[in-house]
Amino acid sequence: MPADHYEVLGIARDADAAEVKRAYRRLARESHPDANHGDSGAEVRFKAVSAAYEVLSDPERRARYDRFGHEGAGAARPGDPFGGFGDIFETFFGGGFGAGGRRRAGPTPGEDLETVLELDFEEAVFGCEREITVRTAVACTACEATGASAGSSVGRCETCQGAGQVQRVRQSLLGQVVSSSICPTCSGRGETISDPCTSCRGEGRLVEERALTVHVRAGVDEGTTLRLSGRGAVGPRGGPAGDLYVHVRVADHAVFERHGYDLVHRLSLPVTQAALGTTIDFQTLDSTEVLEIPRGTRTGEVFRMRGRGVPHLEGRGRGDLLVEVVVDTPTDLDGEGEALLRQFAETRGEPVAPPGEGMFSRLRSAFR
């Protein structure tokens, strides 16, 4: 029996949509086959995670799953308006109910593919073009994707007369019942090949590695999925290509953290500069800019550099760069430095511990 979708994603049954999405993104990255070379179980785990997310991310399908489980309505085909009961209508009335109805003969579409793209922090912020290599199905040039060897041809299937399906009529208490199924001779293609191509064995396609260029828009973030329509595997015998889904991973930056479209940096300042003020040459992602630190700056104060953050994916403009100050307390004072600091405390009337009489020194003295 298939594993419980909630257990696969590691979430509670009352988890909201955001929790479902976060769990899927994390597990998809961890279990993706491209990130687990040599792990034969990664593909199985990835498919289970994807199947669980497909159901639990759709409110209607999730409700049916919660009520009926894997069988019944929870396992309904996408586009089936009868919640899994389309097969019953098809059995009695011969199809005609959307996705649950009669299958059209013709080329079978190719599979959708998935891959992971690793980006540097700046590449995600400013956008880039990256070349990736994907193992995919491509059209067989030897037979021009027909699946038939040179000199032979593709003919109509005699079993289904090109329909791709066969119908069976049987008697029941309700009268005649007509049921449809995929033609066993042509596997639903509606055509047969007498002399298959030796290169592709009649498939009309071969599996190869292909290099593709991915255009990454400025502002993409960790967890973004790019859909490249028609860049997936081509279908058998000239069938249309599926799509390629590129899951984006973004490396951390040594200086900045990303919070939405804003960038955050925590700037350590010596107590002298914080107290007296200073001017700093601050390196943003774009250029070196002057940052004015006013007198009396305290820990936690934030300086906003507008328009120096991440470009917006939708529309114009950029986020801001937020510089948060952390005032450093000196811990390596020499004799002269300590004397000056004590003199400063005295002029302000601020009592301080005697030399060498810190808290730990007093504790040691108490136990002597």
MOWOJO-V392306 format. One record per pair of residues at least 6 apart in sequence whose C-alpha atoms are under 7 Angstrom apart, sorted by sequence separation. I is the first residue (numbers start at 1). J is the second residue. D is the distance in Angstrom with one decimal. If there is no record, write none. Layout:
i=I j=J d=D
i=I j=J d=D
This chain:
i=6 j=12 d=6.5
i=36 j=42 d=6.4
i=55 j=61 d=5.5
i=56 j=62 d=4.8
i=68 j=74 d=5.8
i=80 j=86 d=6.5
i=89 j=95 d=6.6
i=95 j=101 d=3.9
i=96 j=102 d=6.0
i=139 j=145 d=5.2
i=143 j=149 d=5.9
i=148 j=154 d=6.5
i=156 j=162 d=5.3
i=160 j=166 d=5.6
i=170 j=176 d=5.6
i=171 j=177 d=6.1
i=182 j=188 d=5.2
i=186 j=192 d=5.9
i=196 j=202 d=4.4
i=200 j=206 d=5.9
i=234 j=240 d=5.6
i=235 j=241 d=5.6
i=257 j=263 d=5.6
i=258 j=264 d=6.4
i=282 j=288 d=5.5
i=283 j=289 d=6.3
i=311 j=317 d=6.0
i=312 j=318 d=5.5
i=6 j=13 d=6.3
i=55 j=62 d=5.6
i=76 j=83 d=5.4
i=77 j=84 d=6.6
i=95 j=102 d=5.1
i=143 j=150 d=6.7
i=169 j=176 d=6.5
i=170 j=177 d=5.4
i=234 j=241 d=3.8
i=256 j=263 d=6.1
i=257 j=264 d=5.1
i=281 j=288 d=6.2
i=282 j=289 d=5.2
i=311 j=318 d=4.1
i=65 j=73 d=6.7
i=76 j=84 d=4.1
i=169 j=177 d=5.6
i=170 j=178 d=6.7
i=233 j=241 d=5.2
i=234 j=242 d=6.4
i=256 j=264 d=5.5
i=257 j=265 d=6.6
i=281 j=289 d=5.7
i=282 j=290 d=5.9
i=310 j=318 d=5.2
i=311 j=319 d=6.4
i=33 j=42 d=5.4
i=64 j=73 d=5.3
i=65 j=74 d=3.8
i=75 j=84 d=6.7
i=169 j=178 d=4.6
i=232 j=241 d=5.6
i=233 j=242 d=5.5
i=256 j=265 d=5.1
i=281 j=290 d=4.8
i=282 j=291 d=6.1
i=309 j=318 d=5.6
i=310 j=319 d=5.2
i=32 j=42 d=6.3
i=33 j=43 d=5.4
i=64 j=74 d=4.5
i=73 j=83 d=5.0
i=90 j=100 d=7.0
i=168 j=178 d=5.6
i=169 j=179 d=6.6
i=231 j=241 d=6.6
i=232 j=242 d=4.4
i=255 j=265 d=6.4
i=280 j=290 d=5.8
i=281 j=291 d=6.3
i=308 j=318 d=6.8
i=309 j=319 d=4.2
i=31 j=42 d=5.2
i=32 j=43 d=6.6
i=73 j=84 d=4.8
i=86 j=97 d=6.8
i=90 j=101 d=6.2
i=167 j=178 d=6.5
i=168 j=179 d=5.4
i=230 j=241 d=5.0
i=231 j=242 d=6.4
i=232 j=243 d=4.2
i=279 j=290 d=6.8
i=280 j=291 d=5.1
i=307 j=318 d=5.1
i=308 j=319 d=6.5
i=309 j=320 d=4.2
i=62 j=74 d=7.0
i=72 j=84 d=6.2
i=167 j=179 d=5.6
i=168 j=180 d=6.4
i=230 j=242 d=5.2
i=231 j=243 d=5.1
i=232 j=244 d=4.6
i=279 j=291 d=5.8
i=280 j=292 d=6.5
i=307 j=319 d=5.5
i=308 j=320 d=5.0
i=309 j=321 d=5.0
i=61 j=74 d=5.8
i=87 j=100 d=6.2
i=167 j=180 d=4.4
i=230 j=243 d=4.8
i=231 j=244 d=5.3
i=279 j=292 d=4.8
i=307 j=320 d=4.9
i=308 j=321 d=5.2
i=9 j=23 d=5.9
i=31 j=45 d=6.2
i=32 j=46 d=5.7
i=86 j=100 d=5.1
i=166 j=180 d=5.7
i=167 j=181 d=6.6
i=229 j=243 d=4.6
i=278 j=292 d=6.4
i=279 j=293 d=5.9
i=306 j=320 d=4.5
i=9 j=24 d=6.4
i=31 j=46 d=5.3
i=165 j=180 d=6.4
i=166 j=181 d=5.6
i=228 j=243 d=5.7
i=229 j=244 d=6.5
i=278 j=293 d=5.2
i=305 j=320 d=5.7
i=306 j=321 d=6.3
i=165 j=181 d=5.5
i=166 j=182 d=6.3
i=227 j=243 d=6.8
i=228 j=244 d=5.0
i=277 j=293 d=5.2
i=278 j=294 d=6.7
i=304 j=320 d=6.6
i=305 j=321 d=5.0
i=165 j=182 d=4.5
i=166 j=183 d=5.4
i=227 j=244 d=5.9
i=228 j=245 d=6.3
i=277 j=294 d=4.6
i=304 j=321 d=5.8
i=305 j=322 d=6.3
i=28 j=46 d=6.1
i=80 j=98 d=6.6
i=164 j=182 d=6.2
i=165 j=183 d=4.6
i=227 j=245 d=4.7
i=277 j=295 d=4.0
i=304 j=322 d=4.7
i=80 j=99 d=5.5
i=164 j=183 d=5.5
i=226 j=245 d=5.6
i=227 j=246 d=6.4
i=276 j=295 d=4.6
i=277 j=296 d=6.9
i=303 j=322 d=5.8
i=304 j=323 d=6.4
i=79 j=99 d=5.6
i=80 j=100 d=6.0
i=225 j=245 d=6.4
i=226 j=246 d=4.9
i=275 j=295 d=5.3
i=276 j=296 d=6.4
i=302 j=322 d=6.3
i=303 j=323 d=5.1
i=28 j=49 d=6.7
i=225 j=246 d=5.4
i=226 j=247 d=6.5
i=274 j=295 d=6.3
i=275 j=296 d=4.4
i=302 j=323 d=5.4
i=303 j=324 d=6.5
i=27 j=49 d=7.0
i=164 j=186 d=7.0
i=225 j=247 d=4.5
i=274 j=296 d=5.8
i=275 j=297 d=6.2
i=302 j=324 d=4.3
i=160 j=183 d=6.3
i=165 j=188 d=6.0
i=224 j=247 d=6.1
i=225 j=248 d=6.0
i=274 j=297 d=4.9
i=301 j=324 d=5.8
i=302 j=325 d=6.3
i=164 j=188 d=3.9
i=223 j=247 d=6.5
i=224 j=248 d=5.3
i=274 j=298 d=6.7
i=300 j=324 d=5.9
i=301 j=325 d=5.6
i=24 j=49 d=6.6
i=164 j=189 d=5.3
i=223 j=248 d=5.6
i=300 j=325 d=5.5
i=159 j=185 d=6.7
i=164 j=190 d=4.2
i=222 j=248 d=5.9
i=223 j=249 d=6.3
i=299 j=325 d=5.3
i=300 j=326 d=6.2
i=163 j=190 d=5.3
i=222 j=249 d=5.0
i=299 j=326 d=4.6
i=162 j=190 d=3.9
i=222 j=250 d=5.2
i=299 j=327 d=5.2
i=24 j=53 d=6.3
i=157 j=186 d=6.5
i=161 j=190 d=7.0
i=162 j=191 d=6.0
i=221 j=250 d=6.8
i=298 j=327 d=6.6
i=160 j=190 d=6.8
i=205 j=236 d=6.1
i=204 j=236 d=5.5
i=205 j=237 d=6.8
i=157 j=190 d=5.3
i=203 j=236 d=5.3
i=204 j=237 d=4.3
i=156 j=190 d=6.2
i=157 j=191 d=4.4
i=203 j=237 d=5.8
i=204 j=238 d=6.7
i=156 j=191 d=4.3
i=157 j=192 d=5.4
i=155 j=191 d=5.4
i=156 j=192 d=6.1
i=20 j=57 d=6.9
i=154 j=191 d=6.6
i=155 j=192 d=5.4
i=154 j=192 d=5.9
i=155 j=193 d=6.4
i=154 j=193 d=5.0
i=8 j=48 d=7.0
i=9 j=49 d=6.4
i=17 j=57 d=6.6
i=153 j=193 d=6.7
i=8 j=49 d=6.2
i=152 j=195 d=6.2
i=8 j=52 d=6.9
i=148 j=193 d=6.1
i=149 j=195 d=5.9
i=263 j=309 d=5.3
i=5 j=52 d=4.7
i=148 j=195 d=5.9
i=149 j=196 d=5.4
i=262 j=309 d=5.0
i=148 j=196 d=4.5
i=149 j=197 d=4.0
i=261 j=309 d=6.2
i=262 j=310 d=6.1
i=147 j=196 d=5.8
i=148 j=197 d=4.7
i=149 j=198 d=6.9
i=261 j=310 d=4.8
i=147 j=197 d=5.3
i=261 j=311 d=6.9
i=261 j=312 d=6.8
i=147 j=200 d=6.9
i=274 j=327 d=6.7
i=143 j=197 d=6.3
i=147 j=201 d=7.0
i=148 j=202 d=6.0
i=147 j=202 d=3.9
i=147 j=203 d=5.2
i=267 j=323 d=6.4
i=269 j=325 d=6.8
i=271 j=327 d=5.7
i=105 j=162 d=6.8
i=142 j=199 d=6.8
i=147 j=204 d=4.0
i=261 j=318 d=7.0
i=262 j=319 d=4.7
i=263 j=320 d=6.4
i=264 j=321 d=5.9
i=265 j=322 d=6.3
i=266 j=323 d=5.9
i=267 j=324 d=5.9
i=268 j=325 d=6.1
i=269 j=326 d=6.1
i=270 j=327 d=5.9
i=271 j=328 d=5.8
i=105 j=163 d=5.3
i=146 j=204 d=5.2
i=261 j=319 d=4.8
i=262 j=320 d=4.9
i=263 j=321 d=4.7
i=264 j=322 d=4.8
i=265 j=323 d=5.0
i=266 j=324 d=4.7
i=267 j=325 d=4.9
i=268 j=326 d=4.8
i=269 j=327 d=4.9
i=270 j=328 d=5.0
i=271 j=329 d=6.3
i=104 j=163 d=6.9
i=105 j=164 d=4.8
i=145 j=204 d=4.0
i=262 j=321 d=5.8
i=263 j=322 d=6.1
i=264 j=323 d=6.0
i=265 j=324 d=6.1
i=266 j=325 d=5.9
i=267 j=326 d=5.9
i=268 j=327 d=5.8
i=269 j=328 d=5.8
i=270 j=329 d=7.0
i=104 j=164 d=6.9
i=140 j=200 d=6.6
i=145 j=205 d=6.0
i=266 j=326 d=6.7
i=268 j=328 d=6.3
i=143 j=204 d=6.8
i=140 j=204 d=5.3
i=139 j=204 d=6.1
i=140 j=205 d=4.5
i=139 j=205 d=4.4
i=140 j=206 d=5.7
i=138 j=205 d=5.3
i=139 j=206 d=6.4
i=137 j=205 d=6.0
i=138 j=206 d=5.4
i=137 j=206 d=5.3
i=138 j=207 d=6.2
i=137 j=207 d=4.3
i=138 j=208 d=6.8
i=136 j=207 d=5.4
i=137 j=208 d=6.2
i=135 j=207 d=6.8
i=136 j=208 d=5.6
i=135 j=208 d=5.5
i=136 j=209 d=6.1
i=135 j=209 d=4.2
i=134 j=209 d=5.5
i=135 j=210 d=6.3
i=133 j=209 d=6.4
i=134 j=210 d=5.4
i=133 j=210 d=5.5
i=134 j=211 d=6.4
i=133 j=211 d=4.4
i=132 j=211 d=5.6
i=133 j=212 d=6.3
i=131 j=211 d=6.5
i=132 j=212 d=5.4
i=34 j=115 d=6.7
i=131 j=212 d=5.5
i=132 j=213 d=6.3
i=34 j=116 d=6.8
i=107 j=189 d=6.5
i=131 j=213 d=4.4
i=105 j=188 d=6.4
i=106 j=189 d=5.6
i=130 j=213 d=5.6
i=131 j=214 d=6.1
i=94 j=178 d=5.7
i=105 j=189 d=5.6
i=106 j=190 d=6.6
i=129 j=213 d=6.6
i=130 j=214 d=5.2
i=92 j=177 d=5.4
i=93 j=178 d=6.8
i=94 j=179 d=6.0
i=105 j=190 d=5.5
i=129 j=214 d=5.6
i=130 j=215 d=6.7
i=91 j=177 d=6.7
i=92 j=178 d=6.1
i=94 j=180 d=6.7
i=129 j=215 d=4.6
i=91 j=178 d=6.0
i=128 j=215 d=6.2
i=129 j=216 d=5.9
i=91 j=179 d=4.7
i=128 j=216 d=5.2
i=90 j=179 d=6.8
i=127 j=216 d=5.1
i=128 j=217 d=6.8
i=127 j=217 d=4.6
i=147 j=237 d=5.7
i=127 j=218 d=3.7
i=146 j=237 d=4.8
i=219 j=310 d=5.7
i=126 j=218 d=4.4
i=127 j=219 d=6.7
i=145 j=237 d=5.0
i=146 j=238 d=6.4
i=219 j=311 d=5.1
i=125 j=218 d=5.3
i=126 j=219 d=6.4
i=145 j=238 d=5.2
i=218 j=311 d=6.1
i=219 j=312 d=5.8
i=220 j=313 d=6.9
i=124 j=218 d=6.1
i=125 j=219 d=4.7
i=219 j=313 d=5.3
i=124 j=219 d=5.8
i=125 j=220 d=6.7
i=138 j=233 d=6.5
i=139 j=234 d=6.6
i=218 j=313 d=6.5
i=124 j=220 d=5.3
i=136 j=232 d=6.9
i=137 j=233 d=4.6
i=138 j=234 d=5.7
i=124 j=221 d=6.5
i=136 j=233 d=5.3
i=137 j=234 d=5.6
i=113 j=232 d=5.4
i=112 j=232 d=5.2
i=113 j=233 d=6.9
i=111 j=232 d=6.4
i=112 j=233 d=6.4
i=111 j=233 d=5.3
i=110 j=233 d=5.0
i=110 j=234 d=4.5
i=109 j=234 d=6.9
i=110 j=235 d=3.6
i=109 j=235 d=4.5
i=110 j=236 d=6.9
i=124 j=250 d=6.8
i=108 j=235 d=5.5
i=108 j=236 d=6.1
i=107 j=236 d=6.9
i=110 j=239 d=6.5
i=117 j=246 d=6.4
i=121 j=250 d=5.9
i=107 j=237 d=6.6
i=109 j=239 d=4.9
i=110 j=240 d=6.1
i=112 j=242 d=4.6
i=113 j=243 d=6.4
i=114 j=244 d=5.7
i=115 j=245 d=6.5
i=116 j=246 d=5.6
i=117 j=247 d=6.0
i=118 j=248 d=6.2
i=119 j=249 d=6.0
i=120 j=250 d=5.8
i=121 j=251 d=5.5
i=107 j=238 d=6.4
i=108 j=239 d=5.0
i=109 j=240 d=4.8
i=110 j=241 d=4.8
i=111 j=242 d=5.0
i=112 j=243 d=4.7
i=113 j=244 d=4.8
i=114 j=245 d=4.7
i=115 j=246 d=5.1
i=116 j=247 d=4.7
i=117 j=248 d=5.0
i=118 j=249 d=4.9
i=119 j=250 d=4.9
i=120 j=251 d=5.2
i=121 j=252 d=6.2
i=107 j=239 d=4.4
i=109 j=241 d=5.9
i=110 j=242 d=4.8
i=112 j=244 d=5.7
i=113 j=245 d=6.1
i=114 j=246 d=5.8
i=115 j=247 d=6.2
i=116 j=248 d=6.0
i=117 j=249 d=6.1
i=118 j=250 d=6.0
i=119 j=251 d=6.2
i=121 j=253 d=5.9
i=109 j=242 d=6.4
i=125 j=310 d=5.5
i=125 j=311 d=6.7
i=25 j=223 d=6.3
